[in-house]
Amino acid sequence: MTEAAPVLIAGEWSPSSASESFEAVDPATGRRLGTYPVSPADEVEAALRAGADAYRLLTDVDPSLIAAFLDGYADRIDGALDDLAATAAAETALAVAPRLREAEIPRTSDQLRQAARAAAARSWVEPVLSPSAGIASYLAPIPGVVCVFGPNNFPFAFNGISGGDFAAAVATGHPVIAKANPGHPGTTRVLASLAADAADAAGLPPAMVQMIYRTSHADGARMVADPRVAASAYTGSRSAGLALKASADVAGRPIYLEMSSVNPVVVLPGALAESGDRIVLDLASSLLLGSGQFCTSPGLIFLLRSADGDQFLEALTAAVSATPAGTLLGSGVMDGLIGARERWSAAGAVVVGSGPPGPGRFSYPNTVMRVDAATFLDHPEELQSEAFGNLSLAVVAAGIEELEKCMASLEGNLTATIYASADGSDDSAYRQVAPPLRQHVGRLLNDKVPTGVAVVPAMNHGGPFPATGHPGFTAVGIPASLRRFAMLQCFDNVPDHRLPPELQAANPLGLVRRVDERLTNEPVTWQPGAG
C-alpha cells in the first residue's frame, strides 16, 4: 500500500494514524496523483486541542503580527505561482492560464493582503460608545479555533487554508483547522506548508494553521459541534452543509454555509430588441465559464414568450451547443448533472440543445433545457434543484404577471441578474419583477453576468437559504466577512483604564468610532455618574 501524505497538526508534519485513505485523480486522464489519509477521531482531537491552545496564546499577540503572517503568506504564494498553478491544474483540470495563474491565485494573495490590512487597522471591530450612559461595545473574536471546509471548484480563492474564510478567521485573531477538499489535496498540502512557514516567520503559535485532508462524516459533525470551536465555515453541497449545520446548531456553535444557488437571470423584451446578440454572448460565456462550475453560474434564464424570445433562445442554445465541452472537476460533478437533468425532465423540462461531451474522463455535454413558466410554478422545487456545471434551464413566461409569480416562487440565491433596455421601455416590467426577485438574492445585478465576484468591501457573496445558512453574512468583502467570527462585547460602567484600547476615551489607536449617533476619531469624555 502506498504511504499516505502526512497531516499538519500542532506545527508538525506527521504520518497519519489513519486506516483509510483516498486517491487524488487527474479528472482529464484518470491518472492517480497521490494517496491521502482519512484522519481518524484521534487526529481530529489532537488538532482541536492544539488549536484551542493556540487561541489562548493569540489573545496576547499584537495584531501587527497577524498582519505580518498574512502578508508573508501572500508573498510566499506569489513566489510559488508557477508550481501552485501546475499542481492545481493537474488535480482539477482547470486551465493554468488564465484561470489559475492570472486570475485565481492573484485574487487569493490579494484577499490575504486585504485581510492583513484589516487586522492591522482594527477596522472590523466597529467600536460604539455612548458616553452619557457609560456604555461601550465592540466586536471581538469568538473564543476558540475556526474550522474551514473548502470546496472543489476554487483550489485557491476558497481553499480551506488560503481562501476568504481562512483570511477572515485569521484576521480576527483565530487559529485555523483547514479540511482539504478531496478534489485538490496536493494543492492544499503545498499551501499548508507555505502557511506554516509564514506563521513561524511571524512568531505565531505552531498550531496557528493546521490541515487534515478528510474525515468521516461523524468526525466532521463532531468537529463543528466541539466547544473549542469558535465557528466553522463551509462551502460545498447542500446535503453535506445541512448535515454539518444540524450538528453545530444542536451544540450552539456558529457555522457559515455556502451551499446552493441557481442564480436566475431575467431578460426583458426591450433588452432583447436592443442588445440580444450581446446578451447571448454574455450568457453563453458566463454559464460555460469553468464548465459551469461556479457558485454564481447562471442556471435559470427567464424570458417572456415572443418571436424575439424564441430567436434569442435559439441563438443561446446554438452558442452553448457549439462550444467545446470542458473537463469537470470529478465524477461527483458529472453524477450531479445527470441527476439534475433527470429531475428536470421528470418535472416537464425538455432538452433544446446539447453538444458533444469533451475529451476528458469526466465530461458532460453543454446542455440547455426549456420549460414553460406554468410548469415551473407547478414544480418549483424540482426545477430549482442546482445543476452544478454546464447545464442550464430556460423558463418561458406567457406574460409579465406570470413572470412576477416565478420571481416570488424562487428559493434563496447568491445572485440574480436583470437585463433591461437603456431606453426605458422595460422600466414598467422591471418595477414588477425586481421587488420579489430582490427578496430572494444576496446580490442583484443589472445588465451584467453574475460570475465575477469582485473582492471589494461592498461585495455580498451571500444570500437567503439555501444559498447560505444565514442571510446576514458574506464570505467575500472585507471587513464584512470578518464579522462572522466575531462576538459583540459590551462594557457597562467599566472604568476607562479597564477598557480595551479600542474603547478608551482618549482613542489611543486613532480608530473611527461611532459615538452616540456620529462617526468620529476624536477622544470622548465619560460623563460623571453615567450608567
Number of C-alpha atoms within 10 A of each C-alpha: 4 8 12 19 20 19 24 25 25 22 20 13 15 12 13 22 16 16 9 15 18 14 16 20 22 23 24 23 14 14 14 12 16 15 18 25 23 21 21 17 18 12 20 21 15 13 26 27 17 23 30 25 20 23 25 16 14 19 13 9 15 12 21 16 19 26 25 22 28 29 23 23 26 24 18 17 23 17 11 13 16 14 14 23 23 18 20 24 23 22 26 24 22 25 15 19 13 10 15 24 20 13 13 20 24 18 19 24 25 18 25 29 22 23 30 28 22 21 28 17 16 21 17 22 24 19 23 22 24 19 19 14 16 20 18 23 21 20 21 18 23 21 20 24 34 31 31 30 25 31 24 21 22 23 33 29 27 25 28 31 31 29 24 28 32 29 29 29 28 27 29 27 28 31 31 31 30 28 24 27 24 20 24 29 28 24 24 29 20 15 24 24 17 20 24 25 18 22 24 16 14 19 13 21 22 20 28 29 33 28 30 27 25 24 22 13 12 12 18 19 18 18 24 28 25 19 18 19 25 26 27 28 24 26 26 18 15 19 11 14 23 16 14 23 24 15 20 23 13 9 14 15 18 20 27 24 28 26 25 27 33 28 29 29 27 25 23 23 21 20 21 21 13 14 14 22 13 12 20 21 14 15 22 21 18 22 26 24 17 22 25 24 20 21 27 25 31 29 26 25 23 24 26 22 17 14 9 16 20 14 13 20 22 15 17 22 24 18 18 28 20 14 17 16 24 24 24 28 26 21 13 11 19 20 12 15 20 14 15 21 23 13 17 24 17 13 18 16 22 17 17 17 20 20 19 15 17 18 14 17 17 23 24 26 23 28 23 27 20 22 22 19 24 17 16 22 18 12 15 17 15 17 26 23 18 23 27 25 29 28 27 28 26 25 26 24 23 14 13 18 13 17 24 20 18 21 23 18 17 20 22 25 31 31 30 29 24 23 23 23 20 13 10 11 14 17 14 10 17 19 11 16 22 18 13 17 26 19 17 24 27 23 18 22 14 13 17 17 24 25 19 11 12 13 18 13 13 12 18 25 25 29 25 20 20 20 27 29 21 16 19 13 22 26 26 25 23 25 24 19 25 30 23 23 29 21 15 14 13 14 16 13 14 13 11 15 10 10 14 11 15 23 26 20 17 15 16 12 13 14 21 18 22 17 18 13 9 10 13 13 15 13 16 16 12 19 12 10 9 13 13
